[in-house]
């Protein structure tokens, strides 16, 4: 998993509540277990017209936000089913951070396991970032995970809270497999000891 340290990019404003995982990536994209290629299905129902053409009114189709790497949203982002494809689709599109007033628990935890930073902030801070995001590509936001700060285009700074273990995992690019491999020496030592003392287990 790619390490997350700092991110500077355009933030797209999606001031909506209850953006569920079916809105993020609809069910027709769930037949794959590959993480690549899901970006094309991100926000499919809102992003495309019935004939498959781009919906010009959708935020990520507007020229200023086509390269957005940050999403600023409302309450209860990621509610609905627990599909891990949701953070896969966000990351494959290029969204590396979602800022909202609250998240569904399963989606929130899935983000950390897949290299996406979800940031919970009070409504007044989200409103300030939404205002900044409305300025489009002319206004970039910088997120520093180590210091847990968000710096707006005017230099204003917002701090956010984060669990230390989750922060450690993102900073070091550790998913569940990576966390296991941190103990590779202990695992190998255990296996060697068992192979000597109980060789029949390895026959």
N, C-alpha and C positions, 0 to 999 in steps of 0.2 A: 504494500500500500504506500502511496506517495506521502511524504511528510508534509504536514501543514505547519508553516511557521508564520509567514506574513502573506497577506493578499491585498493587492491594490487593484481595484477594478471598478467598472461601471455597475451600479446597483439598479435593478429594475423594480419599480414600485408595483406591488399587487396587493392593494389594501382591501383584501377580502377575508372574511372569516370562514372557518370550516373548509379549507381547501383539503379535500380528502385524497387518499392515495389513488383512487380511481380517476380523479381529475389529473393527478400528476402523471400517471401512466395507466391507461385503460387496459381492460382484461385481455384484449386481443394481442397484447404484447407479452403476455405472461407465459407463453409456450416455450420460450427460450430460457436457458440457464446461463447464457453468455451475457456479460456485462457490457460488451461493446455493441454499438448500433442502436441502443435504446433511446439515445438523444433525439432521434427523429420522431419518436412517439411522445415526447414530453408535452404535456398539456394538449394532447391531440384534439380533444373536443372543442377547445377554445381557440386553438392555434390554426386549425384548418377549416375551410368551408366544406360543404357537402361534396363538392366536385374534386376535393383534394388540393385546391389552390390555397395559398396563404390568406388568412383572415387579416387584412391590413389594420384592423382595430385592436388586435391582440398585442399586448405590450412587447413581447419578444420578437414580433414581426416588424416593429417600428425601427427604422434605421439607427436611431440613437441607442437602442438596447439589444441589437442583434448579437453583440459580443459581451453581454452582461455576464459577470461571474458571481454576482451577489444578488439575492432576492430579498426584498423587504416586504413582509406580509402581515396579515392580521392574526387574530386569535385562533388557536386550535389547529395549527398547520399539521398536515399529515395524519389526520384522523381517518377512520374507516379501517379497511382490512390491513393486515400486517405485512403486505408484500414488500420484500426487500428490493424489488425492482424499482421502487420509487427513488431511493437515493442513488441507485445505479443510473437511472435515467437522468437525474439532475447532474451527476458528475460527468456522464458521457456527453451531455450538452455543453458543459463548461461551467455549471453553477457549483461553486465550491463552498458557499456559505449561504445559509438561510437565516434571516433575522425576523423574529416574530414575537408577539407578546406571550404566546404559549404554544406548546407542541403536544401531539399525542405521544404517549410514553414509548410505544414500540417503535414508531418512526424516529423519534429522538435518539433512541439507543442504536437503531440501525445506521443512522448517519455516522456515528463515531466509528462503527465497524467498517465503514466503506469510504472514509476519507473526506466526508462532508462535515463542516462545522455548523451546528445549529446554535444560534445565540438567542437566549431569552432576555427580553428587556421590558421595562415598564412602558405603558402606552405612550407616555409623553416623550420618551426617547425614540420610540418607533416613529411617532409623528414627525419628529425632527428629521430622522433619516429618510422618511417618505418625502418630505419637502426637498431634501438634498437630491434624492433620486429623481424627482420631477425635472431636474435641470439636465438630465440626460447625460450624453457622453462628455459634456463640458465639465462635469463634476464627478470626480472619482472618490471612492471611500477606501481607506486603508484599515485592515484588520490585523492587529498584532496579537497572536495567540499567547506568546510568552508573557507579555505585560497585561493581557486581557483588556485591550483597549481598541476602540473604533475611533478613527480620526476622520472627520468630515472634510469636505472641500474648503471650508472656511477656517480649518484648523481647530475647530472645536473637538473636544475629546469626550468619549463616553466609555465608562468601564462596565464590564459584564462579569457575572459570576460563572464559575465552571468547576465541576468536580475535578480534583487533582489527578485521579487515575485516568479519567477520560482525556484530560489535557495531555498527560504523559503519552498516551497511546497515539494521539494525533501528531504531537510534536516529533515522535519517533517513527511514525508510519507503521504502527503495530495493529494489525487486525488480530482475530482470534488465533490464526495460525502463527503469526509473528510472535504473539505473546507466548505460545507454547514453545517456539523455537528459542526463546530467550533462556529456556531451561534445558537446552539440547545436551549440555555436558552431564547434567544430573540424570536425564533420561537415558543417555548412553551408559552411564555408570550403573544405573539400576538394571538395565538389560544385560550388561556383562556379568553382573553379580548373579542374576537369576539364571543365566545360561550356564554358569559354573555350578551353582547349587541345585538347580532343577532343570537339567538338560532335556528331560523328556517333554518339557513344555515347548521346546523349539524343534522337536523332531519333525 
